[in-house]
Amino acid sequence: MEAKQKEQNGRKEEDDLPMMSLNHVSRLCKSVKASLEFYTKALGFVLIERPQSFDFDGAWLFNYGIGIHLIQAKDEDKLPNDDGLDPMDNHISFQCEDMGAMEQKLKDLGIKYMKRTVGGEEDGVIDQLFFNDPDGFMIEICNCENVKLKPKGSSGRIKLPYDRHNPPVELDSTAAKAS
């Protein structure tokens, strides 16, 4: 019985990687200050301390179980040179619980965005908002939980983090009392 538990879907437990979740996304910036303002005001990320040993300009942000590391670009040629919105281009996507509220936030901040709906009754309907950060990197906001993930075949198992998803967060005593 134990051997059966160790081998599911044709894969052995020893083949599994000890991955847990996405830790962070790094973004090169023309201006760390402008990007910091965008990610905190438009998307609600929180500035956190980063290691003091770093000898380059940058900022670390965290919220929703996701980290974003902003790094001052030494070569602006590495940044996107087009502010177009093409859903088929590179982007990062954030899950959203209230698409109407997010769209209103973008309107309030004067952020140009593209809205679309994909899918259908059979697979589920996804609402999407696409926009660029100050450096031209595209961001998607979606309600992708409307579509159930269906692995193709039996070639792999989906592992979901449940108890160690987020890095430890240090709260000072005043913040802990306020919550």
ZADO-446885 format. One record per residue (C-alpha): x, z, y; residue in one letter; residue number from 1. Coordinates in Angstrom, 3 decimals, m for minus. Layout:
<recs>
REC         px         pz         py   r     k
REC          X          Z          Y   A   NUM
...
</recs>
This chain:
<recs>
REC         px         pz         py   r     k
REC      0.000      0.000      0.000   M     1
REC      2.812      0.927      2.422   E     2
REC      4.566     m2.413      1.841   A     3
REC      1.303     m4.161      2.718   K     4
REC      1.071     m2.236      5.994   Q     5
REC      4.633     m3.220      6.904   K     6
REC      3.911     m6.883      6.306   E     7
REC      0.988     m8.296      8.283   Q     8
REC      0.324    m11.913      9.144   N     9
REC      3.414    m12.990      7.174   G    10
REC      5.793    m11.018      9.406   R    11
REC      7.762     m7.933      8.552   K    12
REC      7.969     m4.920     10.827   E    13
REC     11.746     m5.338     11.066   E    14
REC     11.190     m8.750     12.720   D    15
REC      9.300     m7.144     15.588   D    16
REC     11.104     m6.775     18.886   L    17
REC     10.888     m3.448     20.704   P    18
REC      9.346     m5.063     23.807   M    19
REC      6.721     m3.073     25.692   M    20
REC      5.590     m4.913     28.831   S    21
REC      6.660     m6.901     31.853   L    22
REC      8.870     m4.609     33.936   N    23
REC      9.269     m6.492     37.204   H    24
REC      9.446     m9.846     38.911   V    25
REC     12.262    m10.574     41.376   S    26
REC     11.678    m12.638     44.493   R    27
REC     14.289    m14.031     46.853   L    28
REC     13.205    m13.605     50.473   C    29
REC     13.988    m15.168     53.849   K    30
REC     13.079    m11.768     55.272   S    31
REC     12.745     m8.682     53.081   V    32
REC     10.830     m7.014     55.944   K    33
REC      8.216     m9.820     56.140   A    34
REC      7.816     m9.935     52.348   S    35
REC      7.572     m6.147     52.156   L    36
REC      4.762     m6.198     54.723   E    37
REC      2.948     m8.976     52.830   F    38
REC      3.104     m7.341     49.386   Y    39
REC      2.064     m3.915     50.692   T    40
REC     m0.750     m5.093     53.010   K    41
REC     m2.137     m8.082     51.103   A    42
REC     m1.671     m6.842     47.535   L    43
REC     m1.452     m3.052     47.817   G    44
REC      2.031     m2.561     46.381   F    45
REC      3.894      0.650     47.220   V    46
REC      7.499      0.801     48.423   L    47
REC      9.615      2.869     46.042   I    48
REC     13.211      4.051     46.183   E    49
REC     15.805      1.827     44.600   R    50
REC     19.258      2.797     43.361   P    51
REC     21.547      3.753     46.256   Q    52
REC     24.454      1.997     44.584   S    53
REC     23.016     m1.443     45.420   F    54
REC     25.146     m3.141     48.055   D    55
REC     22.653     m5.859     49.031   F    56
REC     19.488     m5.906     51.141   D    57
REC     16.269     m5.610     49.186   G    58
REC     13.248     m3.499     48.356   A    59
REC     11.465     m2.330     45.226   W    60
REC      7.693     m2.244     45.057   L    61
REC      5.401     m0.915     42.354   F    62
REC      1.690     m0.628     41.596   N    63
REC     m0.810     m1.542     38.880   Y    64
REC      1.908     m1.103     36.245   G    65
REC      3.932     m3.948     37.802   I    66
REC      7.225     m3.934     39.705   G    67
REC      8.310     m6.465     42.303   I    68
REC     11.935     m6.552     43.440   H    69
REC     12.552     m8.259     46.774   L    70
REC     16.073     m9.568     47.349   I    71
REC     17.436    m10.961     50.610   Q    72
REC     18.343    m14.614     49.963   A    73
REC     21.908    m15.587     50.715   K    74
REC     21.002    m19.253     50.329   D    75
REC     17.557    m20.222     51.635   E    76
REC     17.854    m23.530     49.759   D    77
REC     16.906    m21.550     46.636   K    78
REC     13.499    m20.773     48.149   L    79
REC     10.478    m23.053     47.726   P    80
REC     10.425    m25.785     50.364   N    81
REC      6.713    m26.582     50.151   D    82
REC      3.788    m24.405     51.104   D    83
REC      1.340    m26.476     49.044   G    84
REC     m0.962    m24.852     46.525   L    85
REC     m0.861    m26.472     43.102   D    86
REC     m2.188    m24.300     40.240   P    87
REC      0.003    m26.307     37.873   M    88
REC      3.171    m25.145     39.673   D    89
REC      5.208    m21.951     39.100   N    90
REC      3.320    m18.813     40.075   H    91
REC      2.717    m15.184     39.197   I    92
REC     m0.820    m14.036     38.433   S    93
REC     m2.448    m10.656     39.003   F    94
REC     m5.600     m9.479     37.266   Q    95
REC     m8.385     m8.491     39.691   C    96
REC    m11.499     m6.355     39.253   E    97
REC    m13.338     m7.605     42.360   D    98
REC    m12.666    m11.232     43.287   M    99
REC    m15.043    m11.081     46.286   G   100
REC    m13.160     m8.148     47.809   A   101
REC     m9.818     m9.893     47.252   M   102
REC    m11.063    m13.090     48.866   E   103
REC    m12.291    m11.108     51.860   Q   104
REC     m8.885     m9.394     52.141   K   105
REC     m7.169    m12.798     52.283   L   106
REC     m9.628    m13.957     54.962   K   107
REC     m9.102    m10.772     56.991   D   108
REC     m5.328    m11.248     56.898   L   109
REC     m5.569    m14.956     57.761   G   110
REC     m3.883    m16.020     54.512   I   111
REC     m4.566    m19.650     53.531   K   112
REC     m5.812    m19.831     49.947   Y   113
REC     m7.347    m22.162     47.396   M   114
REC    m10.292    m21.058     45.281   K   115
REC    m11.323    m22.527     41.944   R   116
REC    m13.278    m21.710     38.809   T   117
REC    m12.198    m22.852     35.337   V   118
REC    m13.593    m22.520     31.834   G   119
REC    m17.141    m22.539     30.610   G   120
REC    m19.803    m20.669     28.704   E   121
REC    m18.119    m21.188     25.335   E   122
REC    m14.671    m19.838     26.316   D   123
REC    m15.515    m17.765     29.398   G   124
REC    m15.354    m18.463     33.128   V   125
REC    m12.298    m17.536     35.205   I   126
REC    m12.336    m17.309     38.998   D   127
REC     m8.962    m17.932     40.647   Q   128
REC     m7.474    m17.558     44.132   L   129
REC     m4.102    m19.198     44.861   F   130
REC     m1.950    m18.489     47.932   F   131
REC      1.700    m18.254     48.944   N   132
REC      3.793    m15.273     49.940   D   133
REC      5.879    m15.559     53.158   P   134
REC      8.645    m17.343     51.241   D   135
REC      6.400    m19.970     49.649   G   136
REC      6.151    m18.433     46.175   F   137
REC      2.659    m19.012     44.797   M   138
REC      0.462    m16.119     43.697   I   139
REC     m2.723    m16.272     41.674   E   140
REC     m5.427    m13.617     41.633   I   141
REC     m7.855    m13.981     38.730   C   142
REC    m10.417    m12.295     36.529   N   143
REC     m8.780    m13.615     33.363   C   144
REC    m10.207    m10.752     31.296   E   145
REC    m13.295    m12.967     31.044   N   146
REC    m11.442    m15.022     28.404   V   147
REC    m10.645    m13.458     25.055   K   148
REC     m7.079    m14.036     23.790   L   149
REC     m7.135    m15.850     20.460   K   150
REC     m3.750    m16.215     18.722   P   151
REC     m3.333    m19.642     17.130   K   152
REC     m2.741    m19.312     13.413   G   153
REC     m1.118    m16.261     11.911   S   154
REC      2.391    m16.750     13.269   S   155
REC      2.464    m13.612     15.358   G   156
REC      0.869    m10.351     16.287   R   157
REC     m0.066     m9.349     19.768   I   158
REC      1.272     m5.919     20.645   K   159
REC     m0.422     m4.027     23.448   L   160
REC      1.352     m1.126     25.157   P   161
REC     m0.776      1.974     25.223   Y   162
REC      1.235      5.103     25.876   D   163
REC      4.495      3.993     27.525   R   164
REC      3.390      1.032     29.626   H   165
REC      4.382      2.344     33.033   N   166
REC      7.716      3.722     34.122   P   167
REC      7.667      7.402     34.925   P   168
REC      6.444      8.090     38.451   V   169
REC      7.779     11.037     40.393   E   170
REC      5.171     12.577     42.659   L   171
REC      6.105     15.146     45.239   D   172
REC      4.079     18.366     45.201   S   173
REC      1.964     17.380     48.245   T   174
REC      0.940     14.066     46.663   A   175
REC      0.156     15.785     43.365   A   176
REC     m2.076     18.339     45.115   K   177
REC     m3.906     15.641     47.068   A   178
REC     m4.992     13.801     43.907   S   179
</recs>
